[in-house]
Amino acid sequence: MASSLKRDQIPPKQAEYWRRNFAEEQKSILNLKVPQILLQKDTYKKLAGENENRLRIYLGLETETEKGNYVLCAYAVSAFLLGSGDVYVNYETPVYKLNVKNENYSDRSKLVIESIRNYRKWRLGELDSENSSAEFRKFIFPNGYLLTKYELHEIFNVQGKLDAQIEFGVSKTMNLMISPDVKESKAFDEEGDVFDFTGPCPPFCDEGSIYNS
């Protein structure tokens, strides 16, 4: 019997699959080098604070390329819950760059903003528009991530680790596309309306249905 997973833990085979997918994307639409990115316990403590705020991580690009590849980097800020909804708002400072040794970049906010903006241009395919596949990056890469409290609490407080490594994986799910134009086969760049009204199962399932037994 498989051991039970901790809260927010990814099953090992799923993590392997995500890593494999990311490696495949690097062969095609990515001209991106991903260095080792670490979040240190001391940084986590400073950003979470006594109120146990959540952390938001933004992706950026280094100013220099390496062997023709852009170099990814990451920045962490503190985010607090606004009102009673699910909206988390950033504190502008402090902001930390997540190198192998985390650096306080609060006095270099202009550099941080420029780095993030360059990443977003890369994400939209604007930095290398001659690459016909570059514009597809926006369907894979987000601008940033809002972390939960639980995974960091588990790593730093329960396990007592001093560092947490940030990796990147790509999940792939087959989506249902609904079109009013009926053809036996369609080109990738087929013209016409295409809709996706669907919520895939899982997670949107009827657990009591005989069709889901």
N, C-alpha and C positions, 0 to 999 in steps of 0.2 A: 504494500500500500504506500502510495506517495505521501511524503511528509506534508503537513499542512503549511500553507504559505503565511508569511507575516502580512500585516496590512500594507497594501500598495506594492507588495512584492510581485515581480514578474516571474512566471514559471521559467526554469532554466532553458527549456527548449524554445520557448517564445523569445527569450533574450538572444539565443543563438540565431534564430530566424531573423530577428530585427537587425543584428550585426551583419549577417550575410546579405540582406537586402541593401543595407547602406553601402557595403563594399561593391555591390553590383552597380549601384547608382554612381559611385565614384568612377567607374570605368566609362560611363556614358556622358551624363550631363554635368558632372562635377569637375571643375578644375580647382579643387580645394584640398589644402593640406590641413589636417586636424591634429594639432599638437596635444600633449597631455594637459588636460584641464582639471584642476583640483579645487574643491571647496574645503577650506580648512575650518576646524572646529572653532577657532578663535574668531574667524570671520562670521561664522554662523551665529555665535553668541552675541556678537556686536550688532548684527542686523536683526536678529529675532528679538533681542532685548527682553526686558522683564514681562512685557505684554505678549510674548511669544508671537510676534508678527510673522507673517509668511515671507518667503523670499521670492523675488522675481528675477529671473536670469534673462538678460538680453544678449543676442549674438552680434558680433562685430567682425570687422576685418582689420588685420594689421596694415600699417602703412606700406610695408614692403612686401613684394611677392617673393616666392621661393621657387626657383627653377620653373618660372612661368605659371605657378599656381598661387592663387590667393590663400592667405593663411587665416584660419578662423580663430577668433578669440571670444571671450565671454565676460560679462560684467554682472555683478549681483547688487541688488538694492533691496531695501526693506519695503514691504507692502502691508498696509493696514486696512481692515474692514471698514467701509464707509456705510454708516447706518446699519439697517437690519437686513439689507439685501446681500447679494453675492458679488458686489463690486469691491475690488481691492485696489486701492490707490497707492501709488509709489511715494515714498519719501525721496526727495531729490538727492539728499546726502544722508549718510555716507554712501559712496559707490565704490565697490572693490573690483579690480580686475583679477580674474581667476587664473593666474599663472600657477606653475608648480608651487611657487610661494605667492600667496595673495598679496596684492598691493592696493593701498588706499589711494584711489584716483579722485578723491573729492575736490582737490585743487586743480584737477585737469579735466573738468567736465566738458570743455569744448572738444578735447581730443576724444572723449568717450562718445559724444554725440556724433562727431564726424565718422568715427569708426562704425557706429551702428547704422548711420545713413548709407555708408558705402556698402555695408553688408546687404541692406535692403535694395540697393541698386543692383547688386550682384544677384540677389534672390529674384528680382524681376527681369533679369537678363539684360539689363541696361549697360553693364560694364563690358560685356563681350557680345554685343548684338549680332556679330557675324556668325556666332554659334547658333544654328537654327533650333537646337534643343534647349537653349538656355532659358527661354521663357517658360518652360515647363517646371522650373524649380519652384515657382510660387505655389504649386499644388502640393509640394512636398515639405518645404521648409517654412516654419513659422518665424515670426519676428522674435519671439521669446517664450518663456515658460514661467508659469506660476506654480511653484512647488507646494506640496502639501506639508503639513507639520509633521506627519507621522513618519515619513521615510527618513527625514533628518533627525528626528528624535530617536528613532531606532538605531541609526548609525552612530550618532555622537553621544547620546545619553545612555542608551541601553548597552550597546556594544563597546562604548568607550573609545571609538576610533578618533584619531586626530585629523584624518583627511578622508574626504569622500571624492571618488573619481567620477567625473561627468563624461559619459560616452554618448554616442548618437546611434540610433537605430531607426529603421524605416519599417512601419507596419503596412501590409498590403491586404486589402479586402476587396473581393469582387463586388462591384456595385451594379445595381440594376438601372438601366437607362431606358426610358420609355419615349417612343417617337411616334408621331402620327403618319410618318412616311414609311410605307412598307416596301422593303426590298430584301431579296434573298441574302445579299451580302452588301456591306457598306464600307466605303473607304474610311481611313482614319480621320481625314479632314472633311467628312461628309457635311454638306450644307443642310440646313433645316433645323427644326426645333427638336431639342432633346431635353427630357425632364427627368428629375430624380426626386420622387416623392417618398422614397422608401426609408424605413428604419429597419436595418438588417437584424436577423435573429441568429445568434445572440447579439446585443442584449435585449432587443425588443421582442420578447416571446410571450406567448400565453402558456405558462407552465402547466395549467390544468387541462390543456387541450389534448385530445387523443392523437392529434397530428404532431405533437411535440413530446410524445412519450418515448 
